[in-house]
Amino acid sequence: MTQPLLRFGVHNFLNASPLLLPLKEQGVDMGFQLFMDSPAALADRLKSNDLDLAMIPSVEYFKLADTYRLVPDICIASRGEVGTVLFLAKKPINEISSIAVDNRSRTSVALLKILFSFSLDVSIHSFPPDLESMLVDHSGALVIGDPAFKLNDLDPSITVYDLSEEWFGQTGKTFVHAVIAVRKKISLNSIQKKFIQQAKVEGCKRIKEVVRDYKGLAGVNIEILEDYLEKKIEYDFDEVALDGLTHFNNLCYQRGIISKKFPIKFI
């Protein structure tokens, strides 16, 4: 009897596209049915058993780490300025009372709370990623992913903070934005596990092709997109990335963002 395809969720931002290319070409042959959605939506779908494995925000992995296992050797990370996790402030940090945050992410919201000393009564509101509407009634806005490439001609009174750069400046560590989590009862065979890891290697060798075929950022300079994938995003889940993820996990627990801390475990 043919085994059912494993439902594999990958987020729909440019930084996931090198992995997507081999998955689209060979995923079914390797036993995967591909689904694309925002990071937050994928986390919800994995939690509800609508997916078997998914690329999810790292903070969402922390919340249910006892029920998930991570695919080793692959993540989405950065080490310094990344340009796609931006906090835009109309006022000094200590004067901000209300923040609109991109409704497609959760790790960046946690990171925002860790990095900045906002007033105790600051309110946070989930919003679609449209900067103009976000800043109408709020003094700060968090925008992630592809829309950040289109934030041009900003009012000079707005201060832009790159959260990955802020994290590296404060900690000196890699920041892991997303991981591939597998539900505990789901088994990947050795061929499937190797395929996911090789998809990362193959996709990173085909960056020019990835950017050329990517439809989500028409009008943005191709060289900017290539530089982003080649130099600003890191995909290796190595010891340095694990150290950064562990540190973020510890800080999330200390700040009450997660109620319990689980050990990080791999398949």
C-alpha positions in Angstrom: 0.0 0.0 0.0 1.3 3.5 -0.9 2.1 5.6 2.1 0.1 8.9 2.3 2.1 12.0 1.6 3.3 14.0 4.6 1.8 17.5 4.7 4.7 19.9 4.6 4.1 23.6 5.3 6.7 26.2 4.1 6.1 29.9 4.5 5.6 32.2 1.6 8.4 34.7 2.1 11.4 35.1 -0.2 13.7 33.7 2.4 12.1 30.3 2.2 12.2 30.2 -1.6 15.6 28.4 -2.0 14.1 25.4 -0.1 10.8 25.7 -2.0 12.4 25.3 -5.4 13.6 21.6 -4.9 10.4 20.8 -2.9 8.2 21.9 -5.8 10.3 19.9 -8.2 10.8 16.7 -6.2 8.7 16.8 -3.1 5.9 14.5 -4.2 8.4 11.8 -5.3 9.9 12.1 -1.8 6.6 11.7 0.0 5.7 15.3 0.7 2.6 17.3 -0.2 3.5 21.0 -0.1 1.5 23.8 1.5 2.4 27.5 1.6 1.2 30.1 4.1 2.4 32.7 6.5 4.7 31.7 9.4 1.9 32.4 11.9 -0.7 30.4 10.0 1.7 27.5 9.5 2.3 27.4 13.3 -1.5 27.2 13.9 -2.0 24.5 11.3 0.8 22.4 12.7 -0.6 22.8 16.2 -4.1 21.7 15.0 -2.6 18.6 13.2 -3.5 20.1 9.8 0.2 19.7 8.9 2.7 17.0 9.7 5.8 19.2 9.6 6.2 22.9 8.9 8.6 25.8 8.8 7.3 27.8 11.9 8.4 30.8 13.9 11.0 29.8 16.5 8.9 31.2 19.4 6.0 29.0 18.3 8.3 26.0 18.5 9.3 26.9 22.1 5.6 26.9 23.2 5.1 23.2 22.1 8.7 21.9 22.0 7.7 18.9 24.0 5.4 17.8 21.2 7.7 18.6 18.2 11.1 17.6 17.0 13.3 19.7 14.7 14.8 18.8 11.4 18.6 19.2 11.9 21.0 21.2 9.8 18.4 23.6 8.4 16.7 26.8 9.6 16.2 30.4 8.6 18.6 32.7 10.5 20.6 35.9 10.3 23.6 37.4 11.9 23.4 41.2 11.9 21.3 43.4 9.6 18.7 41.5 7.6 16.4 44.2 6.3 13.1 42.2 6.6 12.3 42.4 10.3 11.8 46.1 10.9 10.4 48.2 13.7 9.5 51.7 12.7 9.0 54.3 15.4 7.4 57.7 15.3 8.5 58.5 18.8 11.5 57.7 21.1 11.2 54.1 22.5 10.2 55.2 26.0 7.4 57.4 24.7 5.8 54.7 22.5 2.4 53.7 24.0 0.8 51.7 21.1 2.4 49.3 18.5 0.9 47.8 15.4 2.5 44.4 14.7 2.5 42.4 11.5 -0.1 39.7 11.9 1.9 37.1 10.0 4.7 36.7 12.5 5.1 35.9 16.2 8.9 35.4 16.7 9.5 39.1 15.7 6.9 40.2 18.2 8.7 38.3 21.0 12.0 39.7 19.8 10.6 43.2 19.9 9.6 42.8 23.6 13.0 41.4 24.5 15.1 44.1 22.7 13.4 47.3 23.8 12.3 48.7 27.2 8.8 49.9 26.4 6.6 51.4 29.0 4.7 48.9 31.1 1.4 50.0 29.7 2.4 49.8 26.0 -0.4 48.1 24.0 0.3 45.8 21.0 -2.2 45.3 18.2 -2.1 42.8 15.3 -2.4 44.3 11.9 -2.1 43.4 8.2 1.3 44.6 7.0 0.4 48.0 5.6 2.7 50.6 7.2 0.5 53.6 6.4 -2.6 52.2 8.1 -0.5 50.7 11.0 0.9 54.1 11.9 -2.4 56.0 11.7 -3.3 55.4 15.4 -0.1 53.8 16.7 3.3 55.3 17.4 5.3 52.2 16.3 4.9 49.4 13.7 6.6 46.1 13.2 6.8 44.8 9.6 8.3 41.6 8.5 9.1 39.6 5.3 8.6 40.7 1.7 6.7 44.0 2.4 9.8 45.4 4.1 11.5 45.5 0.7 9.0 48.1 -0.4 9.3 50.5 2.4 10.7 53.4 0.4 10.6 57.2 0.9 9.8 57.0 4.6 9.1 60.1 6.5 12.4 61.3 8.0 10.8 61.6 11.4 10.5 57.7 11.5 13.3 55.8 13.1 13.9 52.3 11.6 15.3 49.5 13.8 16.4 46.3 12.1 15.6 43.7 14.8 18.2 41.2 13.6 20.9 43.9 13.8 19.7 45.0 17.2 19.8 41.4 18.5 23.3 40.8 17.2 24.4 44.2 18.7 23.0 43.2 22.1 24.0 39.5 22.2 26.6 38.9 19.5 24.7 35.8 18.6 22.9 34.4 15.5 19.1 34.9 15.5 17.0 31.9 14.3 13.8 33.2 12.8 12.2 29.9 11.8 12.8 26.2 12.2 11.3 23.1 10.6 9.3 21.3 13.2 7.8 17.8 12.9 5.0 16.6 15.1 6.2 14.0 17.6 4.2 11.1 16.2 5.3 11.7 12.6 8.3 9.8 11.3 10.6 10.9 8.5 12.6 8.1 7.0 16.3 8.7 6.4 15.7 9.5 2.7 13.2 12.2 3.5 15.4 13.7 6.1 18.3 13.8 3.7 16.2 15.2 1.0 15.1 18.2 3.1 18.7 18.9 4.0 19.8 18.5 0.4 17.0 20.8 -0.8 18.6 23.6 1.2 22.0 22.9 -0.4 20.6 22.7 -3.9 18.4 25.7 -3.5 21.2 27.9 -2.2 23.2 27.0 -5.4 20.3 28.2 -7.5 19.8 31.7 -6.0 19.7 33.5 -9.4 17.1 31.1 -10.6 15.1 31.4 -7.4 15.0 35.2 -7.6 14.2 35.2 -11.3 11.2 33.0 -10.8 10.0 34.7 -7.6 6.7 36.5 -8.3 6.1 38.2 -4.9 8.5 41.2 -5.3 8.0 42.4 -8.9 9.7 45.8 -9.3 12.3 45.3 -6.6 15.9 45.3 -7.8 17.0 41.7 -8.5 20.5 42.4 -7.1 19.0 43.4 -3.8 17.1 40.2 -3.6 20.1 38.1 -4.6 22.2 39.9 -1.9 19.5 39.2 0.7 19.5 35.5 0.0 23.2 35.0 -0.5 24.6 37.3 2.3 21.9 38.2 4.8 20.0 34.9 5.3 21.7 31.8 6.7 20.2 28.4 6.4 22.7 26.1 8.3 21.4 25.0 11.7 24.9 24.7 13.1 26.3 25.1 16.7 26.3 28.9 16.4 22.7 29.0 15.3 21.7 26.5 18.1 23.5 28.7 20.6 21.5 31.7 19.4 18.2 29.8 19.5 18.9 28.5 23.0 19.7 32.1 24.2 16.4 33.3 22.7 14.6 30.5 24.3 16.0 31.4 27.7 15.1 35.1 27.3 11.6 34.3 26.2 11.2 32.3 29.4 12.7 35.0 31.6 10.4 37.6 30.1 7.3 35.5 30.5 6.7 35.2 26.8 6.6 31.4 27.2 5.4 29.8 30.4 7.6 26.7 30.3 11.1 25.9 28.9 11.6 22.6 27.1 14.9 21.2 25.8 15.5 21.6 22.1 15.3 18.1 20.5 15.9 16.9 16.9 14.4 14.1 14.9 
